Each structure stands twice: as C-alpha cells, then as structure tokens.
Amino acid sequence: MQPKKSDDYVDPRSLLPDFNPKLLENYVKNIPTCELGSVEPSTKHPAFMTERFLYGSGYFNRLGEICLDTPVKNTRRANMYKRRDTLGSGCSSIRIAHPDCPGLLEKCIDMCGTANPSFEQHWKPHGYVDIPEEILRNPICWSCNFFAIGK
C-alpha cells in the first residue's frame, strides 16, 4: 500500500515559471539570415537540436551536465548523446534527440554502434535534458534530418 499524499501537497514543478516565448523571438531576430536560410517551418520531422541553438541560444548550461539554464514548466525529456573526438583533440560533440521524431530510436541505436569509424558512430548515451514545449515545437531549434547536424 502506498502512503496517501497529503491534501496540502504541492508538486514543486508547478511552482516553476513558464518559458517565455519572447526569448525564442529574440533569438530568431539575432540569427543572420544568410546563415539560417529560410525560417519557414519544415514539413520534415525534427531530429536533433542544432548545435547553433544548443551552444548559441544561452538557454542551456553546458558546464558538466547539459541542462536548462533556468528550469521552467511544461518540459519533456529528450535523450542526449555524446561522442568524444577520437583524433586526439579531446573535444566532444553533443546531440539532443527530439522525442517525437519517427525513426530516431533506430538512428540512435545505430549511432551508438561501432561497426565503422565514421562520425555517425561511436556515440554514447549521456543522460537526458528537459526541453520546454515551445522549443520542441520550433523548427529553428532542430535539424530536420539525421546527417546535417548543427550546420
């Protein structure tokens, strides 16, 4: 038998602030159009968060574990993957997988394989990150295919 929750119980997540959608508008305004191309929503499914958004938006704290810089309500967990550069530079790459992308599970299983030395393999699961729904729905934040990651 589970203990009964008190009538006074408040879920701490409900006390978090809402994500401010104006922040995304400000981010989009500051992207040079020649770098971004069209900002029209794509008909393809989002696959991985673009590196430009992950590293340049300022929404994520990247010291140690990657997490939202400011926790907010209405987030969903997205799997994160890390690949260490095997050519000696010691740098690592991060990919955050969109939770709604069809076929992404198979892609991520393949990514974690070691059948060949390409950049598309030798990734390791690296936990998860909470992503606000507004970011999940915005095509500016996501690459719409598996191979043009972050560029």
PLY file of the C-alpha trace (Angstrom):
ply
format ascii 1.0
element vertex 151
property float x
property float y
property float z
element edge 150
property int vertex1
property int vertex2
end_header
0.00 0.00 0.00
1.32 3.42 -0.91
1.14 6.26 1.58
-1.64 8.74 0.88
-0.47 12.14 -0.30
-1.43 14.97 1.93
-4.16 17.28 0.66
-1.62 20.06 1.16
0.94 18.51 -1.21
2.10 20.82 -3.99
4.14 19.44 -6.87
7.34 21.53 -6.86
7.37 21.55 -10.69
4.11 23.51 -10.66
5.93 26.36 -8.92
8.41 26.80 -11.76
7.97 29.79 -14.09
6.59 29.40 -17.61
9.04 29.51 -20.50
8.95 32.96 -22.07
8.26 32.54 -25.84
9.61 36.08 -26.43
13.08 34.65 -25.76
12.76 32.49 -28.88
11.61 35.50 -30.91
14.66 37.45 -29.74
16.94 34.54 -30.65
15.47 34.27 -34.17
15.89 38.04 -34.73
19.59 37.78 -33.94
20.39 34.95 -36.38
21.97 36.21 -39.61
19.59 35.19 -42.40
22.41 34.10 -44.68
23.46 31.57 -42.04
19.97 30.28 -41.36
18.33 30.29 -44.77
14.57 30.01 -44.62
12.94 30.13 -41.22
9.72 28.58 -42.51
8.56 25.51 -40.59
9.74 22.31 -42.20
7.48 19.51 -43.34
10.12 17.03 -42.16
10.29 15.84 -38.59
12.86 17.47 -36.32
15.68 15.08 -35.46
18.48 16.63 -33.37
18.84 20.03 -31.77
21.10 22.18 -33.90
24.47 22.98 -32.35
23.89 26.65 -33.15
20.84 26.63 -30.89
22.35 24.43 -28.18
25.53 26.48 -27.86
24.41 29.93 -29.01
20.97 30.47 -27.54
22.03 30.84 -23.91
19.14 28.63 -22.69
21.43 25.77 -21.69
24.08 25.49 -19.01
26.85 23.35 -20.51
29.20 23.10 -17.54
29.39 19.44 -16.64
25.95 18.13 -17.48
23.86 19.99 -20.03
20.63 21.29 -18.52
18.28 24.24 -18.86
19.93 27.37 -17.53
16.62 28.24 -15.82
14.20 25.37 -15.07
10.66 26.03 -16.36
7.24 24.34 -16.51
5.92 22.26 -19.40
9.08 20.42 -20.40
9.65 16.97 -21.81
12.75 14.83 -21.50
14.93 14.34 -24.54
17.77 11.84 -24.77
21.26 13.22 -25.04
24.25 11.57 -26.73
27.95 12.39 -26.54
30.83 11.49 -28.81
34.43 12.02 -27.86
36.75 13.01 -30.68
38.97 10.02 -31.36
41.53 12.04 -33.34
43.26 13.33 -30.23
41.79 16.80 -29.77
39.85 15.65 -26.72
36.78 17.65 -27.80
33.39 16.06 -27.55
30.20 16.57 -29.51
26.69 16.54 -28.06
23.41 15.60 -29.74
19.98 16.06 -28.22
17.38 13.85 -29.90
13.87 15.23 -30.48
11.45 12.94 -28.60
8.84 12.97 -31.41
10.99 12.08 -34.42
9.89 8.85 -36.10
12.80 6.55 -36.83
15.09 8.36 -34.41
15.29 5.42 -31.99
16.76 3.23 -34.74
19.12 6.06 -35.74
20.31 6.45 -32.15
20.87 2.70 -31.76
22.95 2.79 -34.95
24.78 5.92 -33.74
25.88 4.03 -30.63
27.30 1.22 -32.74
30.96 0.67 -33.54
30.78 -1.05 -36.93
32.79 1.68 -38.64
34.90 4.67 -37.60
32.66 7.36 -39.15
31.42 10.36 -37.19
27.95 8.81 -37.28
29.02 6.01 -34.93
30.74 5.66 -31.55
28.21 7.88 -29.73
27.28 7.06 -26.14
24.05 7.77 -24.25
24.73 10.72 -21.97
21.53 11.08 -19.98
18.69 13.41 -20.80
17.76 17.07 -20.76
14.39 18.72 -20.10
13.25 20.77 -23.10
10.38 23.32 -22.98
7.47 22.50 -25.30
7.97 25.84 -27.11
11.49 24.77 -28.09
10.32 21.29 -29.11
7.74 22.85 -31.46
10.06 25.45 -33.02
11.77 24.25 -36.24
14.53 26.87 -35.85
15.94 24.85 -32.97
16.11 21.49 -34.75
17.84 19.87 -37.68
15.28 18.12 -39.86
17.44 15.21 -40.91
19.86 12.81 -39.30
23.11 13.80 -41.01
23.34 17.61 -41.30
23.71 18.03 -37.58
24.17 21.59 -36.38
25.40 23.04 -39.64
0 1
1 2
2 3
3 4
4 5
5 6
6 7
7 8
8 9
9 10
10 11
11 12
12 13
13 14
14 15
15 16
16 17
17 18
18 19
19 20
20 21
21 22
22 23
23 24
24 25
25 26
26 27
27 28
28 29
29 30
30 31
31 32
32 33
33 34
34 35
35 36
36 37
37 38
38 39
39 40
40 41
41 42
42 43
43 44
44 45
45 46
46 47
47 48
48 49
49 50
50 51
51 52
52 53
53 54
54 55
55 56
56 57
57 58
58 59
59 60
60 61
61 62
62 63
63 64
64 65
65 66
66 67
67 68
68 69
69 70
70 71
71 72
72 73
73 74
74 75
75 76
76 77
77 78
78 79
79 80
80 81
81 82
82 83
83 84
84 85
85 86
86 87
87 88
88 89
89 90
90 91
91 92
92 93
93 94
94 95
95 96
96 97
97 98
98 99
99 100
100 101
101 102
102 103
103 104
104 105
105 106
106 107
107 108
108 109
109 110
110 111
111 112
112 113
113 114
114 115
115 116
116 117
117 118
118 119
119 120
120 121
121 122
122 123
123 124
124 125
125 126
126 127
127 128
128 129
129 130
130 131
131 132
132 133
133 134
134 135
135 136
136 137
137 138
138 139
139 140
140 141
141 142
142 143
143 144
144 145
145 146
146 147
147 148
148 149
149 150
